[in-house]
Each structure stands twice: as C-alpha cells, then as structure tokens.
Amino acid sequence: MNDLTNQSDDIVRAAGQSLSQQRAGGVHRRASSIGRGSAKLKLGHWMKKARNIVLAVGALWVAGLTIGAVIGGIGFAGVMALGIGTVVALAILGKYPKMKVPERADLNTENVRELVAKTELWLEMQRSRLPVPIAKSLTIIGSQLDELQPQLEETDQKHPTATEIRKLVGTDLPDMIEGFLKIPESLRYEERNGTTPVSTLENGLDVISREIDSINRQLAQGSIDNLAIRHRYLDYKYSDGLDEGGGVPLPDFEQNKTKVI
C-alpha cells in the first residue's frame, strides 16, 4: 500500500512539474545571441582561446622538433608525447579561461557604448531561467539595442539621452528581470489584483521596448534632419543654379570634335 502511495505521489509531482514547464513555454533549447553586441563579445572570447591554442601547440611542437634536431631525433615515444601534449593543450585551453559574464554590478557603467553589449550578454545568462514568451521579448529588445548601438558611438556621455539610456538599460531592465526571478515558480502564474507576475513582467518589458524605440528615434532624428538639410543644399546649389545658367559647366563637345578634325 505504501508503494502505491509513493508511486501516486511521484506521478502527481511529475505532473505538477510538467504543468509548470508548459506554463513557462516548454523546454528551453539553446538559443542564439540576443544581439550583435553580445555576439561580438563571445566571438572575441573564442578568438582569444583559438589564439592561445595555436600559440601553445605551436610552441610545444617547435620545442619538440628543436630537441629532436639537437639529439638526432625524438623517436616514436617523443612523437607520442607531443601528440598527448597537444590533446591536453586542446582540452585545457578549449575549456579555460571561461568567459567572464557581466555581474549585475557591472551594468552600472558610465560608458553607454559598453553598456549595451554587457546588458545583452547579462540578459542571455538569465534567459534560460525565464518563460519562453519572456525570452522572446528579450530577443526583440536585443534587436532594438543593436539599432541603438551605432548611434551611441556619437552620443556625448554627459548628454541627457545618455543618462536616460544608462538608467533604462543598466538599471530598470535588470531590476525588473531580477525581481521576477526572486518569485517562486509556483507563484509566477498566481493571479493577484487581476494580473500575474508573468503578465506584469511582459507588460513592463513592453514599456521598456517602446521607450528604447522612442530614444532610438530621437537620436536618429538628428541624422534625418542633417540628411534633409544636405539634400536642400544640393538641390539649391545644382538644380536651381542650372536653371539660372549657373551650376557646374559642361564641356563643349562640338568644339572638341572640330579641333580633332
């Protein structure tokens, strides 16, 4: 009888876990980078690893061949030793050093250009702990941050817009994610005051997404205005000038033909 009771408890527990998982959007699969900023950081890390492997393996074989040239060959045992050393170097340097993932405190940086990439990477590390719909919202925000990044290259760090970005991306967004993760999974879908923590987080991310889009448009407006001014200038200089007999003079092709004859 006790065995049947234990089996029933296991079935109920498994069913509850499955329900929670499905509510969260199912099993998470390994996803790609949230944005180009985080992808660039990861690529840089792997490139350093590849460089370390090439240097270590190259130095190992150069040393082995040098010793072989001095003593008249290293023999089969020496070749095996070099092979084993190569495998060990690949295993160790392929695993270490591990990539330094930004901590929450690292997002409180004054440099908004670095902030975007660090925030994207930090969000990636939290994504597996979030329901799938929330993870998809983070991917959308990552795309918006990618669009924002080039414009930040020309933004003064002391400009009010930079301060707004610093607070929105470096404080408000991480705070919202951390606050949600502190809620036990069993309570994330419990309705209170007409909403659930998951819905609250979704709505909050939507607000942040709209605000990032607004900032992006504000920064882009300057470039759009400059383009329009440049167009009006060129239109006045060349189009209006030609109508009045000005503008860039063209060569007299008929006169050139006469000279050739």
Summary of the structure (lengths in Angstrom):
residues: 261
radius of gyration: 30.7
end to end distance: 117.0
largest distance: 117.0
contacts: 668
relative contact order: 0.08
helix: 77%
strand: 1%
